[in-house]
Amino acid sequence: MYNIDTGQLNNEIKKITSSIYKKRKDIESVTLDTLRFEALRSIDKNFEVGGREPTWKPSKKNSKQKKQGKTKTLINTSALRRVIGFVQGNRIVVGTDPRTNAYAEIHQRGGIINRKSKVKPVRKMKSGRTVFAKESWAKNKKKGAIAFRMIGNYTINMPSRRYLYIPKSDYPVILNAIKRRLKL
């Protein structure tokens, strides 16, 4: 029987193992970063086309929005479109600015909004038509030029418009982007 000194061999094996572990971590990091980027791109595409799988039910637009050319659902202010994404451990987390969470959640999931009654200022236009007035307009006009109208309780049935969603049709695109980044 021969005794083989494996001390030096063990040190080299530890170096190789350490190198493999570091490369694995680098690959994980690149994969997750690419996945984050592609997920945000996919979500942005939802806004461009008005939802995918299924398409979003169009929102009711008032005439002021139409005149300003704001005709796309969910992007008048772009508050929801400013999606953030970050890597947390071995997963990707996407969401909206925390200041828009209540607004964002009702659009993502849909639901019923219960509105309480309130008093709203109204004014007469030159044509004689009565319209709702802005609060600032109501404060700046002479007395008698404006009236107030009671608006009773009402509900709004908000349809689900899933924008934080990656359709399965985007999976091959995302996987190809990861493969390109890893040069596979």
C-alpha positions in Angstrom: 0.0 0.0 0.0 1.1 3.5 -0.8 0.1 6.6 1.1 -0.5 9.6 -1.2 -0.2 13.0 0.2 -3.4 14.8 -1.0 -2.8 18.1 1.0 -1.7 20.1 -2.0 -4.4 18.4 -4.1 -7.1 19.3 -1.5 -6.0 23.0 -1.6 -6.3 23.1 -5.4 -9.7 21.4 -5.3 -10.9 24.1 -2.7 -9.7 26.8 -5.1 -11.5 25.3 -8.0 -14.7 24.8 -5.9 -14.5 28.4 -4.7 -14.0 29.6 -8.3 -17.0 27.6 -9.5 -19.1 29.0 -6.6 -18.1 32.6 -7.5 -19.0 32.0 -11.2 -22.3 30.5 -10.2 -23.1 33.6 -8.1 -22.1 35.9 -11.1 -24.3 33.9 -13.4 -27.2 34.2 -10.9 -26.7 37.9 -10.6 -26.6 38.5 -14.4 -29.7 36.2 -14.9 -31.7 38.1 -12.3 -30.6 41.5 -13.5 -31.6 40.6 -17.1 -34.9 39.1 -15.9 -35.6 42.4 -14.0 -34.9 44.5 -17.1 -37.0 42.3 -19.4 -39.9 42.1 -16.9 -40.0 45.9 -16.8 -39.9 46.1 -20.6 -42.7 43.6 -20.8 -44.8 45.6 -18.3 -44.1 48.8 -20.2 -45.4 47.1 -23.4 -48.7 46.4 -21.5 -49.2 50.2 -21.4 -48.2 50.7 -25.0 -50.8 48.3 -26.3 -53.5 48.8 -23.7 -53.1 45.5 -21.9 -52.4 42.0 -23.2 -54.1 38.7 -22.4 -56.7 40.2 -22.0 -56.7 43.7 -23.3 -57.9 46.4 -20.9 -61.4 47.7 -21.0 -61.1 51.4 -22.1 -61.7 54.0 -19.5 -64.3 56.7 -19.9 -62.7 59.8 -21.0 -64.0 63.3 -20.4 -63.9 65.9 -23.2 -61.0 67.7 -21.6 -58.8 64.6 -21.7 -59.8 64.0 -25.3 -58.9 67.6 -26.3 -55.5 67.1 -24.6 -54.9 63.9 -26.6 -54.9 61.7 -23.5 -56.8 58.8 -24.9 -54.8 55.8 -23.6 -56.1 53.9 -20.6 -54.0 54.2 -17.4 -51.4 56.5 -18.8 -52.8 60.0 -18.5 -50.4 60.9 -15.6 -48.0 57.9 -16.1 -48.0 57.4 -12.4 -48.7 53.7 -12.8 -46.3 53.3 -15.7 -43.4 54.3 -13.5 -42.9 50.7 -12.4 -39.9 49.8 -10.2 -38.2 46.5 -10.1 -35.4 45.1 -7.9 -33.7 41.9 -7.1 -34.6 40.5 -3.7 -32.7 37.3 -2.9 -33.3 35.0 -5.8 -36.4 36.6 -7.1 -37.6 39.8 -8.9 -40.0 42.2 -7.2 -41.9 44.7 -9.3 -44.4 47.3 -8.2 -45.4 50.9 -8.4 -44.3 54.0 -6.4 -45.7 53.5 -2.9 -47.5 56.8 -3.1 -49.8 55.3 -5.8 -50.4 52.0 -4.1 -54.2 52.4 -3.4 -54.8 53.7 -6.9 -52.5 51.0 -8.4 -54.2 48.1 -6.5 -57.7 48.9 -7.7 -56.6 49.0 -11.3 -54.5 45.8 -11.0 -57.2 43.7 -9.3 -60.4 45.6 -10.1 -63.2 46.2 -7.6 -65.9 48.5 -6.3 -65.2 52.0 -5.1 -67.8 53.4 -2.8 -68.0 57.2 -3.0 -69.7 59.2 -0.3 -72.1 62.1 -1.0 -70.6 65.5 -1.4 -71.4 69.1 -2.4 -69.8 70.2 -5.7 -69.7 73.7 -7.2 -71.4 74.1 -10.6 -71.4 77.1 -13.0 -73.4 78.0 -16.1 -71.6 78.3 -19.3 -72.3 80.9 -21.9 -74.4 78.3 -23.8 -76.6 78.0 -20.7 -75.4 74.5 -19.9 -74.6 73.7 -16.3 -71.2 72.1 -15.6 -69.2 71.2 -12.6 -66.7 73.9 -11.7 -63.2 73.6 -10.3 -62.8 74.6 -6.6 -60.4 77.3 -7.6 -62.9 78.8 -10.1 -65.6 78.8 -7.4 -63.4 80.7 -5.0 -62.4 83.4 -7.5 -65.8 84.3 -9.0 -68.4 86.7 -7.7 -71.2 85.4 -5.5 -74.2 84.3 -7.5 -72.1 83.3 -10.5 -71.8 79.8 -9.0 -74.2 77.3 -7.4 -73.6 74.1 -5.5 -75.2 70.8 -6.2 -75.4 67.7 -3.9 -74.0 64.6 -5.4 -75.4 61.5 -3.6 -73.6 58.3 -2.7 -72.5 56.3 -5.7 -70.3 53.3 -6.6 -67.7 52.9 -9.3 -67.2 49.4 -10.7 -63.5 49.4 -11.7 -62.6 46.6 -14.1 -59.3 44.7 -13.6 -56.5 46.0 -15.8 -53.5 43.8 -15.0 -50.5 45.9 -15.9 -48.0 44.2 -13.5 -48.2 41.1 -15.7 -45.9 39.3 -17.9 -47.8 37.2 -20.6 -46.5 33.8 -21.4 -45.9 35.0 -25.0 -43.0 37.1 -23.6 -41.2 34.1 -21.9 -39.2 33.1 -25.0 -38.1 36.7 -25.5 -36.9 36.9 -21.8 -35.2 33.5 -22.0 -33.4 34.5 -25.2 -32.2 37.8 -23.6 -30.8 35.8 -20.6 -29.0 33.4 -23.0 -27.5 36.4 -24.9 -26.3 38.0 -21.7 -24.7 34.8 -20.6 -23.3 34.1 -24.1 -24.9 30.6 -24.2 
